[in-house]
Amino acid sequence: MPTREQLKVYFDLTKMYVSVNLATLDRRIRNVVVLAGQEIEIVIYPNGYWIFV
């Protein structure tokens, strides 16, 4: 289950004008991975921080 911080960041990212193709939770390390558009990959950490990969 994603944390509240991860959900906040995820919904903020969905407000961008790029389609989200896939969003999944890595259960081992609790990160949310989002694939959006053609080339955008974002990792959201449990504390709400995120990075482009």
Phi and psi in radians as a Rosetta constraint file:
Dihedral C 1 N 2 CA 2 C 2 CIRCULARHARMONIC -1.161 0.35
Dihedral N 2 CA 2 C 2 N 3 CIRCULARHARMONIC 2.674 0.35
Dihedral C 2 N 3 CA 3 C 3 CIRCULARHARMONIC -1.382 0.35
Dihedral N 3 CA 3 C 3 N 4 CIRCULARHARMONIC 2.924 0.35
Dihedral C 3 N 4 CA 4 C 4 CIRCULARHARMONIC -1.068 0.35
Dihedral N 4 CA 4 C 4 N 5 CIRCULARHARMONIC -0.698 0.35
Dihedral C 4 N 5 CA 5 C 5 CIRCULARHARMONIC -1.105 0.35
Dihedral N 5 CA 5 C 5 N 6 CIRCULARHARMONIC -0.717 0.35
Dihedral C 5 N 6 CA 6 C 6 CIRCULARHARMONIC -1.129 0.35
Dihedral N 6 CA 6 C 6 N 7 CIRCULARHARMONIC -0.711 0.35
Dihedral C 6 N 7 CA 7 C 7 CIRCULARHARMONIC -1.140 0.35
Dihedral N 7 CA 7 C 7 N 8 CIRCULARHARMONIC -0.683 0.35
Dihedral C 7 N 8 CA 8 C 8 CIRCULARHARMONIC -1.065 0.35
Dihedral N 8 CA 8 C 8 N 9 CIRCULARHARMONIC -0.815 0.35
Dihedral C 8 N 9 CA 9 C 9 CIRCULARHARMONIC -1.143 0.35
Dihedral N 9 CA 9 C 9 N 10 CIRCULARHARMONIC -0.725 0.35
Dihedral C 9 N 10 CA 10 C 10 CIRCULARHARMONIC -1.049 0.35
Dihedral N 10 CA 10 C 10 N 11 CIRCULARHARMONIC -0.824 0.35
Dihedral C 10 N 11 CA 11 C 11 CIRCULARHARMONIC -1.217 0.35
Dihedral N 11 CA 11 C 11 N 12 CIRCULARHARMONIC -0.515 0.35
Dihedral C 11 N 12 CA 12 C 12 CIRCULARHARMONIC -1.174 0.35
Dihedral N 12 CA 12 C 12 N 13 CIRCULARHARMONIC -0.660 0.35
Dihedral C 12 N 13 CA 13 C 13 CIRCULARHARMONIC -1.206 0.35
Dihedral N 13 CA 13 C 13 N 14 CIRCULARHARMONIC -0.543 0.35
Dihedral C 13 N 14 CA 14 C 14 CIRCULARHARMONIC -1.274 0.35
Dihedral N 14 CA 14 C 14 N 15 CIRCULARHARMONIC -0.228 0.35
Dihedral C 14 N 15 CA 15 C 15 CIRCULARHARMONIC -1.331 0.35
Dihedral N 15 CA 15 C 15 N 16 CIRCULARHARMONIC -0.250 0.35
Dihedral C 15 N 16 CA 16 C 16 CIRCULARHARMONIC -1.202 0.35
Dihedral N 16 CA 16 C 16 N 17 CIRCULARHARMONIC 2.836 0.35
Dihedral C 16 N 17 CA 17 C 17 CIRCULARHARMONIC -1.574 0.35
Dihedral N 17 CA 17 C 17 N 18 CIRCULARHARMONIC 0.772 0.35
Dihedral C 17 N 18 CA 18 C 18 CIRCULARHARMONIC -2.216 0.35
Dihedral N 18 CA 18 C 18 N 19 CIRCULARHARMONIC 2.358 0.35
Dihedral C 18 N 19 CA 19 C 19 CIRCULARHARMONIC -1.293 0.35
Dihedral N 19 CA 19 C 19 N 20 CIRCULARHARMONIC 2.418 0.35
Dihedral C 19 N 20 CA 20 C 20 CIRCULARHARMONIC -1.563 0.35
Dihedral N 20 CA 20 C 20 N 21 CIRCULARHARMONIC 2.048 0.35
Dihedral C 20 N 21 CA 21 C 21 CIRCULARHARMONIC -1.519 0.35
Dihedral N 21 CA 21 C 21 N 22 CIRCULARHARMONIC -0.635 0.35
Dihedral C 21 N 22 CA 22 C 22 CIRCULARHARMONIC -2.691 0.35
Dihedral N 22 CA 22 C 22 N 23 CIRCULARHARMONIC 2.400 0.35
Dihedral C 22 N 23 CA 23 C 23 CIRCULARHARMONIC -2.393 0.35
Dihedral N 23 CA 23 C 23 N 24 CIRCULARHARMONIC 2.229 0.35
Dihedral C 23 N 24 CA 24 C 24 CIRCULARHARMONIC -2.488 0.35
Dihedral N 24 CA 24 C 24 N 25 CIRCULARHARMONIC 2.744 0.35
Dihedral C 24 N 25 CA 25 C 25 CIRCULARHARMONIC -1.854 0.35
Dihedral N 25 CA 25 C 25 N 26 CIRCULARHARMONIC 2.153 0.35
Dihedral C 25 N 26 CA 26 C 26 CIRCULARHARMONIC -1.428 0.35
Dihedral N 26 CA 26 C 26 N 27 CIRCULARHARMONIC 1.833 0.35
Dihedral C 26 N 27 CA 27 C 27 CIRCULARHARMONIC -1.185 0.35
Dihedral N 27 CA 27 C 27 N 28 CIRCULARHARMONIC -0.410 0.35
Dihedral C 27 N 28 CA 28 C 28 CIRCULARHARMONIC -1.222 0.35
Dihedral N 28 CA 28 C 28 N 29 CIRCULARHARMONIC -0.817 0.35
Dihedral C 28 N 29 CA 29 C 29 CIRCULARHARMONIC -1.988 0.35
Dihedral N 29 CA 29 C 29 N 30 CIRCULARHARMONIC 0.083 0.35
Dihedral C 29 N 30 CA 30 C 30 CIRCULARHARMONIC 1.150 0.35
Dihedral N 30 CA 30 C 30 N 31 CIRCULARHARMONIC 0.486 0.35
Dihedral C 30 N 31 CA 31 C 31 CIRCULARHARMONIC -1.678 0.35
Dihedral N 31 CA 31 C 31 N 32 CIRCULARHARMONIC 2.533 0.35
Dihedral C 31 N 32 CA 32 C 32 CIRCULARHARMONIC -1.685 0.35
Dihedral N 32 CA 32 C 32 N 33 CIRCULARHARMONIC 2.259 0.35
Dihedral C 32 N 33 CA 33 C 33 CIRCULARHARMONIC -1.951 0.35
Dihedral N 33 CA 33 C 33 N 34 CIRCULARHARMONIC 2.238 0.35
Dihedral C 33 N 34 CA 34 C 34 CIRCULARHARMONIC -2.114 0.35
Dihedral N 34 CA 34 C 34 N 35 CIRCULARHARMONIC 2.217 0.35
Dihedral C 34 N 35 CA 35 C 35 CIRCULARHARMONIC -1.884 0.35
Dihedral N 35 CA 35 C 35 N 36 CIRCULARHARMONIC 2.138 0.35
Dihedral C 35 N 36 CA 36 C 36 CIRCULARHARMONIC -2.345 0.35
Dihedral N 36 CA 36 C 36 N 37 CIRCULARHARMONIC 2.576 0.35
Dihedral C 36 N 37 CA 37 C 37 CIRCULARHARMONIC 1.054 0.35
Dihedral N 37 CA 37 C 37 N 38 CIRCULARHARMONIC -2.581 0.35
Dihedral C 37 N 38 CA 38 C 38 CIRCULARHARMONIC -1.522 0.35
Dihedral N 38 CA 38 C 38 N 39 CIRCULARHARMONIC -0.645 0.35
Dihedral C 38 N 39 CA 39 C 39 CIRCULARHARMONIC -2.377 0.35
Dihedral N 39 CA 39 C 39 N 40 CIRCULARHARMONIC 0.170 0.35
Dihedral C 39 N 40 CA 40 C 40 CIRCULARHARMONIC -1.668 0.35
Dihedral N 40 CA 40 C 40 N 41 CIRCULARHARMONIC 2.170 0.35
Dihedral C 40 N 41 CA 41 C 41 CIRCULARHARMONIC -2.228 0.35
Dihedral N 41 CA 41 C 41 N 42 CIRCULARHARMONIC 2.186 0.35
Dihedral C 41 N 42 CA 42 C 42 CIRCULARHARMONIC -2.186 0.35
Dihedral N 42 CA 42 C 42 N 43 CIRCULARHARMONIC 2.374 0.35
Dihedral C 42 N 43 CA 43 C 43 CIRCULARHARMONIC -1.961 0.35
Dihedral N 43 CA 43 C 43 N 44 CIRCULARHARMONIC 2.223 0.35
Dihedral C 43 N 44 CA 44 C 44 CIRCULARHARMONIC -1.922 0.35
Dihedral N 44 CA 44 C 44 N 45 CIRCULARHARMONIC 2.069 0.35
Dihedral C 44 N 45 CA 45 C 45 CIRCULARHARMONIC -1.370 0.35
Dihedral N 45 CA 45 C 45 N 46 CIRCULARHARMONIC 2.801 0.35
Dihedral C 45 N 46 CA 46 C 46 CIRCULARHARMONIC -1.015 0.35
Dihedral N 46 CA 46 C 46 N 47 CIRCULARHARMONIC -0.447 0.35
Dihedral C 46 N 47 CA 47 C 47 CIRCULARHARMONIC -1.486 0.35
Dihedral N 47 CA 47 C 47 N 48 CIRCULARHARMONIC -0.003 0.35
Dihedral C 47 N 48 CA 48 C 48 CIRCULARHARMONIC 1.726 0.35
Dihedral N 48 CA 48 C 48 N 49 CIRCULARHARMONIC -0.184 0.35
Dihedral C 48 N 49 CA 49 C 49 CIRCULARHARMONIC -1.298 0.35
Dihedral N 49 CA 49 C 49 N 50 CIRCULARHARMONIC 2.609 0.35
Dihedral C 49 N 50 CA 50 C 50 CIRCULARHARMONIC -2.457 0.35
Dihedral N 50 CA 50 C 50 N 51 CIRCULARHARMONIC 2.762 0.35
Dihedral C 50 N 51 CA 51 C 51 CIRCULARHARMONIC -2.454 0.35
Dihedral N 51 CA 51 C 51 N 52 CIRCULARHARMONIC 2.688 0.35
Dihedral C 51 N 52 CA 52 C 52 CIRCULARHARMONIC -1.445 0.35
Dihedral N 52 CA 52 C 52 N 53 CIRCULARHARMONIC 2.457 0.35
